[in-house]
Amino acid sequence: MHPDRVGPYLIDRKIGAGGMGNVYHGVHESTGQEAAIKVLPASMAREDGFVQRFSREIDALRQLSNRHIVQLFQDGATNDGTFYYAMEYVNGVTLTSEITDRKRIPWKDVIQFSLQIAAALKAAHDAGIVHRDLKPSNLMLTREGVVKLTDFGVASLFASTRLTRTGGVVGTAEYMSPEQARGQRASRRSDLYSLGAVMYVMLTGRPPFTGPSANDILQKHQFGQFDKPSRYVPELPRLLEELVCQLLEKDPAKRLPDALVVMKRLEQIRTRMELVENTIESETVERLAPGTTITPDDQEEEDGNHHPGPATMVRNMIREDVTSSLVKSPIGRFFDNIFVLVTLLALIIVFGVWMKRRSVTHPDDQLKMARAILEKEPSYAWLRARDEMLQPLLDSNALPAAKQEIEAMISQADQYDFCDSLPADPKGSRDESSELQRLIRKAFDDFSQGDPVAAREQLEAIRDIAARDIRNVYLTRFLNETIAKWEKDPLTTGRVQLLTRLLEQVKTEIADGTTLEQTRTCIESAVNLYSGDRAVSDQVNQLKELLNQIPTQTAP
């Protein structure tokens, strides 16, 4: 059974289901607009994670406008607590169904589909959104062959507060990037890896990695080697295969940098292969002089006097060059063997272990190298020196006499890392929605910087404004949940401990009557730093009382 209506939409049938609820086909009662309505049932709405993910999908779609991404129409909540949003209805099938029906999609169609998917990813990435769950079931294909990207439920916004905890794995195993499989944060290049996996399954009919469980597949994404697509599709153009393999690189830095570059590469491959086909299939007809008769092929061969014209010679040269570029050499065929590759991999591992044992850097030399790097201008090299030289030295206690120096250099690199992460230019507000986002982001920044009281008051004011607009029902719910959470966990433990320790120290110094001027200076500094912080107002007042107990030094 399905509901008769959801909001202003009259429901006639169910068209999909998933972990986040059901999707129905409906028509707007006033405008007659056809739409797909995604519904989060009231039972799921009681779970914070589901509501946040549902809200995140709506926020992502609201920022996107592209022919290859489903369009958001409106969102809201029903009287019984059911959350929903209406989006563009795509009259077609999922790419999963297309692959199932056709087994393997011809490489020309794969290029066409991949160009459209890359265009959708470019639009999302330009808006600061990483999809994080690109897969065939999230790609709709219309009857006209237009691809539409859907399901931004696990998408993340650049520079926004993550709803997924650090270390959590988000995505679908068969199409997940190695860094996502490790629980690391996804980036644009993570989506490009997933695009490579989608291209692979379109070409071969199977994903690059399979296994009996999701964990097995995730392990293969991180450490396994997939079969080249040409093993299943021998006629696959080498240039297209190289592109798929590059997108499936384990190291994100080795993949193409962004979706625009992927689109350009696909266009180049399509253009070149069209030229190849036109060259091979075309037949050059040479002009004959008046009165000249055409000599039959067998007579030409017997006479041995026929010579090809210039156009034919050029055509034949191009044909030979293209054919040779598409045919693998004997060496290439030798290395395109799984047993050869496994053997070579084993030899490389053994050689690498042997070289590592030979080339272990002495701890003293590591410390010298780290010193030399940190004496230069601050750069990313400082962080590499910290992670690859200093931290291992500290963990192994290889140089106990230099422990204090190593800790100081690590602290220096940490400070650079912190300063480099600070936003240089706060985002402006282009419209009402982005202005609310800017205010919320500022409140979160204040909370992270140690002012939970002011941050909570800001969120309460933002909530009061946002709650006046029915379109902000999800945002209002999120703000209420965040305010409640901040009241329970204000993150003031560190400053309370610092000022409590300082109070004990200055009481001892006042009782001893020594270094009173230094004590006065220390108390004044602490009061200046925390005088406006209501989270530690008690400790600040105690410091002020102690300050009054210190006699003022008079001139002789």
Secondary structure, DSSP 8 states (H G I E B T S, - for coil): ---SEETTEEEEEEEEEETTEEEEEEEETTT--EEEEEEE-HHHHTSHHHHHHHHHHHHHHHH---TTB--EEEEEE-TTS-EEEEEE---EEEHHHHHHHHSS--HHHHHHHHHHHHHHHHHHHHTTEE-S---GGGEEEETTS-EEE---TT-EETTS--SS-TT---S-GGG--HHHHTT----HHHHHHHHHHHHHHHHHSS-S---SSHHHHHHHHHH-----GGGT-TTS-HHHHHHHHHHT-SSGGGS-SSHHHHHHHHHHHHHHHHHHHHHHH--------TT-----HHHHHHH------HHHHHHHHHHHHHHHHHS--HHHHHHS-HHHHHHHHHHHHHHHHHHHHHT---HHHHHHHHHHHHTS--SHHHHHHIIIIIHHHHHHTS-GGGHHHHHHHHHHHHHHHHHHHS-SS----SSHHHHHHHHHHHHHHHHHTT-HHHHHHHHHHHHHHHTTSGGGHHHHHHHHHHHHHHHH----HHHHHHHHHHHHHHHHHHHHT-SHHHHHHHHHHHHHHHTT-GGGHHHHHHHHHHHHHS------
